[in-house]
C-alpha cells in the first residue's frame, strides 16, 4: 500500500510547527537577540579556528554561495569552508549589524560587514537563519557581496 506524500510529510511538518510555537511568547527583540547571538557564535567559531563549532550552525539543507555558484548541503559547505580553517589566523571575520525575524519566528535574516585579517571591510554578508525542530537557529542560506568602493563626490541622479 502506497502512503500519500502529504501523509509521509506530516511528521516533519508537525516538528516544524512545534518548533515555531515554542517561542510563541518570545518578543521580536528576544528573537532578534537569539539570532544575533547565533550569528556571533558562528563568526566566533571561525575566529577561534573551531570547525566543529562552525558546523553546529549550518543546517543540513544549507545553500552557501561562492560567487554565483551554489554549494548545496551541509557536508559540501563544510568541505568548501575547511580551507578557511587551515591558516593559523582566520583570513576574514564578520559581525552582525542588522537582524530581522519573521513574525512567525521561524526565519530570520542577518547582515553585516566582512573584514579582512587587518580589519578592512571587504564584503557584506547576508544570511538566512531557520529555527530548526531542535530549537536551534541554523544558517540555511549564506551569500556575500564585495564591498562597494563608493565615492562621496557624486551629486544627484543614479
C-alpha positions in Angstrom: 0.0 0.0 0.0 1.4 3.4 -1.0 1.2 6.2 1.6 0.3 9.6 0.1 3.2 12.1 0.1 1.1 14.6 2.2 0.9 12.0 5.0 4.6 11.0 4.7 5.5 14.7 5.3 3.2 15.0 8.3 5.8 14.2 11.0 8.3 16.8 9.6 5.5 19.4 9.3 4.4 18.8 12.9 8.0 19.1 14.1 8.4 22.4 12.3 5.1 23.7 13.7 6.2 22.7 17.2 9.5 24.5 16.8 7.7 27.6 15.6 5.3 27.5 18.5 7.9 27.0 21.2 8.8 30.7 21.1 5.3 32.0 20.6 5.7 34.1 23.8 9.1 35.5 22.8 9.2 39.1 21.7 10.6 40.3 18.4 13.6 41.7 20.2 14.2 38.5 22.1 14.1 36.5 18.8 16.4 39.1 17.1 18.8 38.7 20.1 18.8 34.9 19.7 19.7 35.2 16.0 22.3 37.9 16.7 23.9 35.6 19.3 23.8 32.6 16.9 25.4 34.7 14.2 28.1 36.0 16.5 28.8 32.5 17.8 29.1 31.3 14.1 31.6 34.1 13.5 33.5 33.3 16.7 33.9 29.7 15.6 35.8 31.0 12.6 37.9 33.3 14.7 38.7 30.6 17.2 39.5 28.1 14.3 36.9 25.7 15.6 35.5 23.9 12.5 33.3 21.7 14.7 31.6 24.6 16.4 31.2 26.2 12.9 29.4 23.1 11.7 26.9 23.3 14.5 25.5 26.5 13.0 25.0 25.1 9.4 21.7 23.5 8.5 21.6 20.1 6.7 19.8 21.8 3.9 22.2 24.8 3.7 23.0 26.6 0.5 26.1 28.8 0.6 27.1 30.8 -2.4 30.6 31.0 -3.8 30.2 33.8 -6.3 27.3 32.8 -8.4 27.9 29.0 -7.7 25.7 27.4 -5.1 27.2 24.9 -2.6 24.3 22.7 -1.5 24.1 20.7 1.7 25.9 20.8 5.0 28.6 18.3 4.0 29.5 20.2 0.8 29.5 23.6 2.7 31.8 22.3 5.4 34.1 20.7 2.8 34.3 24.0 0.9 34.9 26.1 4.0 37.5 23.7 5.5 40.3 25.6 3.6 39.4 28.8 5.6 40.2 26.9 8.8 43.7 25.8 7.7 45.6 29.1 8.3 46.6 29.8 11.9 44.8 33.2 11.7 41.3 33.5 10.2 41.5 35.0 6.7 38.4 37.1 7.4 35.8 37.8 10.1 32.3 39.1 10.3 29.7 40.5 12.7 26.0 41.0 12.5 24.8 44.6 12.1 21.2 44.0 11.3 18.9 41.2 12.2 15.2 40.8 11.3 12.9 37.9 12.3 9.6 37.0 10.6 6.6 37.5 12.8 6.2 33.7 12.8 9.6 33.4 14.5 10.6 30.7 12.0 13.1 32.5 9.7 15.5 35.4 10.2 17.9 37.5 8.1 21.2 38.8 9.3 23.7 41.0 7.6 26.9 42.9 8.3 30.5 43.6 7.3 33.1 41.0 6.4 36.6 42.2 7.4 40.0 41.0 6.2 42.6 40.0 8.7 43.7 43.7 9.0 40.1 44.9 9.8 39.4 46.4 6.4 35.9 45.9 5.1 36.0 43.6 2.1 32.4 42.5 1.8 28.9 42.3 3.2 27.3 39.0 4.3 23.7 38.1 4.1 22.5 35.0 6.0 19.1 33.4 6.4 18.6 31.6 9.6 15.9 29.0 10.4 14.6 27.9 13.8 15.0 24.1 13.4 13.0 21.4 15.1 15.6 21.0 17.9 15.0 24.7 18.7 18.4 25.9 17.4 18.9 28.6 14.8 20.9 27.4 11.9 22.0 29.0 8.6 20.1 27.9 5.6 21.3 30.5 3.0 24.5 32.5 3.0 25.8 34.9 0.4 28.2 37.7 0.4 28.9 40.6 -1.9 32.0 42.6 -2.4 32.4 45.9 -0.5 31.5 48.9 -2.5 34.2 51.5 -3.1 31.6 54.2 -3.4 32.7 57.8 -3.9 31.2 60.6 -1.8 31.6 63.2 -4.6 28.5 62.2 -6.7 25.7 64.7 -7.0 22.2 63.6 -7.5 20.9 61.1 -10.0 22.0 57.4 -10.1 
